[in-house]
Amino acid sequence: IFLLLLSFNATAALYDRGNGLIYDDVLDITWLQDANYAQTSGYDSDGSMTWQQASAWATQLEYSGYDDWRLPSAKIMNAANPCYGSDGSCDLGYNNTTGELGHMFYNNLENRGYRNTLGSAQSGYGVTNSSFIDDSSGASVSILNLINSAYWLEEKTIPTINRDWAFHTFNGLRYDIEVNNIYAWAVHDGDIDNPVPLPAGITLFLSGLVGLGL
């Protein structure tokens, strides 16, 4: 059963929960469908803020009856000595899908970074796609107001450097920056609006086990 669950989870993706909520069942987090809700809601004139302002916005946010929102995590692998690369194995650089926003950009939305995994420059990079296929309904769903720019990440600084982590959606680069104002996209832990239904294959398999008395 465990191996079967893993095989389904490897291909699972995003679910549109309605009311502006998008659930990622691989990372077990819920995104706001609006990637610039800070502006849409009237909180900020254009949604571009300092890290402190962006973090404060996410912390105070209440949406669809839920609080405890935050900025997406970088899920840093080596905070003391982060390396730079293009194959996704480094905290700094391209094609890193360990972090939550990198996973959304590369895996879920299938966008490209400026450099491929071999480090070569490639065309067609940045936010060329902002939609996905809902894993339940098969319908095409769009992420709203996804800016082709840069977004803050939850982790504040790289030790000894005092720079803030960000993900650049215009080129797929995750890096530390000192700019004053970039964008913020809120995320919440767990599936906050709906339990994820088991895929039909798993349901049928488990029903068969019950029928066999296992």
N, C-alpha and C positions, 0 to 999 in steps of 0.2 A: 504493500500500500504506500509506504514511504517513497519508494522509487517512482511509483506512478504519480504521486503528488508532485514530486520534483519535476517530472517530465512535463506536466501541465503548467507548473509555475514558471518554467523557463520560457514559455511562449506567451504568458499572460502579460497584459499591458494596462490600459486605462479604462475606467468606467465613468460615464457621465451620470452623476447622482442627481442631477437637476438642481435648480435654484443656485446655479453658479458654482457647483462643487464638482471637482474631478478627482477620482480616487485612483491611486497607483497601488496595485496589490502586490507588486514586487518589493517596493520599499515600505509599504503599509503606511502611506501618508496621503493626506487630502490637500489638493491645491485649490486656491481660488481660480475659477475659470478666467477671471479678469486679471491679466498680468500687470495691470497698472491701476488697480482699484484705489490706490491712494489718491489719484487724480479723479477717477470716475466718481468716487464718493464725496469729493469736495474737500478732502482732508488737506491736500496740497495742490497748488495751482497747476503743476505739470507732472507731479509724481516723482520728480528728481530731487533727492535729499542727501544729506550727509549720512554716514553710517549710524551715528547716534540718533538722528531723526528717524531714519528708516526702522531701526530697532525699536524705538519708542512707539512708532506707528503700529508695528506688528504686535507689540506687547499689549497695547490698549485696544486692539481691534476686537470687536464683537460682530460676528457675521452668522446669519442663519441660526441664531440662538447659541452660538459657541464662542468661547474666548480661548485663551491659551494658544493663539497663533504665534508664529515666529518666522524669521527669515530662513531660507533653505540652508541646510548644513553642507559644508564642504567635506565632512567626514575625513578629516586630515589623517594621513597615514604616518607621516613623520614630521611632526611640528617642530622638533628641535633642529632638524637639518633637511628642509624640503628640497628635493631635487627638481630639475627642469627637464622635460622631455616631450616627445610627441606620440609615444606609443601607449599612453594611458596609465603607465606605471608610476608616474611622478605626481606630486601634489601640484606642481606648477607646470603649465604647458597645455598641450592639446590632447583631445580624445580621452580625457579622464571622465569615466562614467561612475566612479565610486561616489562622488558627491551627488546630492539630490538634483541640483539644477543641471549638472552635466548629464545625468541619466535622462532627464526630461528632454534636453536639447538633442543629444545624440541617439539615444535608444528609442524613446517614445515618439519624438517628432521626426527622427531620421534626418536631421540637419548635418551639415559638414563643417569641420573646422578649416581654418586657413591652411593647415598642414595635415597631411595624412599620417598614418601610423609609422611610416618610414621617414618622416621629417620633410618630405617634399611638398612644395607649395601646390595647391590645387584650386581649380575654379569652382564656382557654385557654392561658396561657403557662406556662412551667416544664416539668418532666419529666412530661409527660402520656403519653409513649410511651417504652418502653425496649426495644423489640424491632425486628427487621429481618428481611427476607427474604433468605436465603442465595442468593447469585447463581449458585451451582452447582446446588444441590439444589432450590431453591424452597421450602424449609422455613422456618417461622417460628422465629427464634432470639432468645432474650432476653439482654440485658445484665443481669448479676446485681448486686444491691445498689447500683444507681445512686441516690445520695443526692440529694434535692431540696434542695440547699444550695449549697456553693461548693467549688471544687477549685483547688489550687495549679497554676501553670504553671511551666515550666522556668526561664524568665528571672527572675533574682533581683530586680532593682530597676530603677526608672525613674531615669535620671540626674538629679541635683540634688534629687530628691524623697525618695529612699531608701524607697520603698514597693514592695511585692511584687506581682507580677502574678497574677491569679486569674481564673477563669471561674465565674460564678454560674449554676448550673444551675436555680436556682429562678426566675430571670427572664431568662436568656439574656444577661446583661450581662458584658462583659469589662472589668475595671477594676483599678486599683491599690488595695491595701488594707493596713491595718496591724493587722488582727486577729491574735490569737495562734494559734488552732487552727482549721483547716478540713481538708478531705479530700484524698486523693491517689489518683490512678489511674495505673498504670504502663503505659508504652508502650515498644516496642522497634523499632529501625529494621529495615526489610526484612520479607520473608516468611520468617520463621525456621523454619517447620515444614513448608513444602510449596511447591513452585513453583506459580504461578497457571496453570491451564490456559487455553490460547487459546480464546476463544468459538468455537462451532461454525461460525459464518459465516466467521470469519477462517481457520480450519483448512481449510474447503472451498475458500475462495478461493485460499489458498496451494497447496493440492493441485492446483488447476486450472492454476496457473502452472507448477508442476513438470511437469505433463502436457504443457504447451505448450513445454516446454524453455526457459522464461524464468528 
